[in-house]
Amino acid sequence: MQKKDRILAGILGAAFAFLLLWPGAMDSFISMTAASPLIMSFLKFAVLATIGECIALRITTGVYNRPGFGIAPKFVLWGLLGVACKLVFSIYGAGTPSLLRELGVALSPDRAAWGFGHSFLAALSTSVLLNTLFAPILMVGHKIGDIHIERTGGTLAGLFSRPDMAALFKAVNWDSMWSFVLKKTVPMFWIPAHTITFLLPAHFQVLFAAMLSIALGVILAFAGLRAKKAA
């Protein structure tokens, strides 16, 4: 591990230690999340998911940034996706228990009254529905945004330039999108991971989901390296 890797690990460790150990830090975090859920969702995803992409770049190329990579536009793109995730988490988190009741599951309207069995069933069902109905849209949307950032030089102005959607759709590697991203990461990573997410209190769900993006970035980076070695 080189000096810059230790510095990044130290910064991340210090940030999480401050949140967990500093008196009042966790209460302030929860209050801010409750007061401004969309803004906080933007910031959580923008910071953590962008760090995840930088770590993936570091694993595959040896650097955290390079010309055209576009940290600033990726920050904005991930932030907007974080807002979308917060909206969808609220929709699916509230709608899935209602659906389960319609299917005959005796779920109390009061979540505090649920035992672990009902909590796990609701979390698993929410994760399955979210990851089969919404996640593919999010993943394709992110990939298209990523290609747009690359093609416009990795600049903020380029991010907000008019995209050629037909060309962007054609540029997506649909074989990889289906065979790995959707077919493997959704059932093997995202559904189990988001089951854990929906077992957490609401104010931690988006934060945990953003942290998962770091893990997925590392997984995708190693998968890319393995594909290159096999080629």
C-alpha positions in Angstrom: 0.0 0.0 0.0 1.5 3.3 -1.1 1.4 6.6 0.8 -1.7 8.0 -1.0 -3.6 4.7 -0.3 -2.8 5.1 3.4 -3.9 8.7 3.3 -7.3 7.8 1.7 -7.8 4.9 4.1 -6.9 7.2 7.0 -9.3 9.9 5.9 -12.2 7.4 5.5 -11.4 5.7 8.8 -11.3 9.1 10.6 -14.6 10.2 9.1 -16.4 7.1 10.2 -14.8 7.1 13.6 -15.8 10.7 14.1 -19.4 9.8 13.1 -19.5 6.8 15.5 -17.5 8.0 18.4 -17.6 11.8 18.7 -20.3 12.9 21.2 -23.4 14.2 19.3 -22.1 13.5 15.8 -24.5 10.6 15.2 -27.4 12.6 16.6 -26.5 15.5 14.3 -26.2 13.2 11.3 -29.7 11.7 12.0 -31.2 15.2 12.5 -29.7 16.5 9.3 -30.9 13.4 7.4 -34.4 13.9 8.7 -34.5 17.6 8.0 -33.0 17.5 4.5 -33.3 13.9 3.2 -32.8 14.7 -0.5 -29.8 17.0 0.1 -28.2 14.5 2.4 -28.9 11.6 -0.1 -27.2 13.7 -2.8 -24.1 14.3 -0.6 -23.8 10.7 0.6 -23.9 9.2 -2.9 -21.9 12.0 -4.4 -19.0 11.6 -2.0 -18.9 7.8 -1.3 -19.8 6.5 -4.8 -17.3 8.9 -6.4 -14.7 7.6 -4.0 -15.7 4.1 -5.1 -15.0 4.9 -8.7 -11.7 6.5 -7.9 -10.7 3.3 -5.9 -11.8 1.2 -8.9 -9.6 3.3 -11.2 -6.7 3.0 -8.8 -7.0 -0.8 -8.8 -7.2 -1.0 -12.6 -4.8 1.7 -13.6 -2.7 2.6 -10.6 -4.0 6.1 -10.2 -7.0 7.7 -8.5 -7.6 10.3 -11.3 -6.5 11.0 -14.8 -7.3 13.5 -17.6 -10.9 13.0 -18.8 -11.9 10.8 -15.8 -14.2 13.6 -14.6 -14.4 13.5 -10.8 -16.5 16.7 -10.7 -19.2 15.5 -13.2 -19.2 12.0 -11.6 -19.8 13.7 -8.2 -22.8 15.5 -9.7 -24.1 12.4 -11.5 -23.8 10.2 -8.4 -25.5 12.8 -6.3 -28.5 12.9 -8.7 -28.6 9.1 -8.6 -28.6 9.3 -4.8 -31.6 11.5 -4.9 -33.3 9.0 -7.2 -32.4 6.2 -4.8 -33.9 8.1 -1.8 -37.2 8.6 -3.7 -37.3 4.9 -4.7 -36.4 3.7 -1.3 -39.3 5.6 0.2 -41.7 4.4 -2.5 -40.7 0.7 -2.3 -40.2 0.8 1.4 -43.7 1.9 2.0 -45.4 0.1 -0.9 -44.0 -3.4 -0.4 -45.5 -3.9 3.0 -48.8 -2.8 1.6 -48.4 -5.3 -1.2 -47.6 -8.1 1.2 -50.7 -7.3 3.2 -52.8 -7.6 0.0 -51.2 -11.0 -0.6 -52.3 -12.1 2.9 -49.3 -11.6 5.0 -50.3 -10.4 8.5 -48.0 -7.3 8.7 -48.9 -4.8 11.4 -49.1 -1.2 10.2 -46.8 -0.4 13.1 -43.3 -1.5 12.0 -42.1 -1.4 15.6 -44.4 -4.4 16.2 -42.8 -6.6 13.6 -40.7 -9.5 14.7 -37.5 -10.5 12.9 -39.4 -12.8 10.6 -41.7 -10.1 9.3 -38.9 -7.6 9.1 -36.8 -9.9 7.1 -39.6 -10.8 4.8 -40.4 -7.2 4.2 -36.8 -6.3 3.6 -36.2 -9.2 1.2 -39.4 -8.5 -0.7 -38.5 -4.8 -1.0 -35.0 -5.6 -2.2 -36.2 -8.1 -4.8 -38.8 -5.7 -6.2 -36.5 -2.7 -6.2 -33.6 -4.6 -7.8 -35.7 -6.2 -10.5 -38.0 -3.3 -11.4 -35.8 -0.2 -10.8 -32.1 -1.2 -10.5 -31.7 -2.0 -14.3 -33.0 1.4 -15.1 -30.6 3.0 -12.7 -27.6 0.9 -13.9 -28.2 1.7 -17.6 -28.8 5.3 -16.8 -25.6 5.5 -14.8 -23.6 3.8 -17.7 -25.1 6.2 -20.2 -24.2 9.1 -18.0 -20.6 7.7 -17.6 -20.2 7.4 -21.3 -21.5 10.9 -21.8 -18.9 12.2 -19.2 -16.1 10.4 -21.0 -17.1 11.7 -24.5 -17.4 15.3 -23.3 -13.9 15.4 -21.8 -14.8 14.8 -18.1 -16.0 18.4 -17.5 -19.0 19.8 -15.7 -19.9 21.8 -18.8 -19.8 18.6 -20.8 -22.1 16.8 -18.3 -24.8 19.4 -18.9 -24.3 19.5 -22.7 -27.0 18.0 -24.8 -26.5 14.2 -25.1 -26.8 12.2 -28.3 -29.0 9.6 -26.7 -29.1 7.3 -29.7 -25.3 7.2 -29.9 -25.0 6.7 -26.1 -27.3 3.8 -26.2 -25.3 2.2 -29.0 -22.1 2.7 -27.1 -23.2 0.6 -24.1 -21.7 -2.9 -24.0 -25.0 -4.7 -23.7 -23.4 -8.1 -23.5 -21.5 -7.0 -20.4 -24.5 -5.1 -19.1 -26.7 -8.2 -19.2 -24.2 -11.1 -18.6 -22.4 -9.5 -15.6 -24.0 -6.3 -14.3 -27.6 -7.5 -14.4 -27.4 -11.3 -14.5 -24.8 -11.6 -11.8 -24.5 -8.5 -9.6 -28.2 -8.1 -9.1 -29.0 -11.5 -7.6 -25.6 -12.2 -6.1 -24.7 -8.8 -4.7 -27.5 -6.2 -4.7 -30.5 -8.3 -3.6 -28.7 -9.7 -0.5 -27.0 -6.3 0.2 -30.2 -4.3 0.0 -32.0 -6.8 2.1 -29.6 -5.8 4.8 -30.2 -2.1 3.8 -33.9 -2.4 4.4 -33.4 -4.0 7.8 -31.7 -0.8 8.9 -33.4 2.4 10.3 -34.5 4.7 7.5 -31.9 7.3 8.2 -29.1 4.8 7.6 -30.4 3.2 4.4 -29.2 5.6 1.8 -25.8 5.9 3.6 -25.4 2.1 3.6 -26.5 1.9 0.0 -23.8 4.6 -0.9 -21.2 2.6 1.0 -22.1 -0.5 -1.0 -21.2 1.4 -4.2 -17.6 1.5 -2.9 -17.6 -2.3 -2.5 -19.2 -2.8 -5.9 -16.7 -0.5 -7.5 -13.9 -2.7 -6.1 -15.7 -5.9 -7.3 -16.1 -4.5 -10.8 -12.5 -3.4 -10.9 -11.2 -6.9 -10.1 -13.7 -8.4 -12.6 -12.2 -6.1 -15.2 -8.7 -7.1 -14.4 -9.6 -10.8 -14.6 -11.3 -10.2 -18.0 -8.1 -8.6 -19.2 -5.9 -11.4 -18.0 -8.2 -14.0 -19.6 -8.2 -12.1 -23.0 
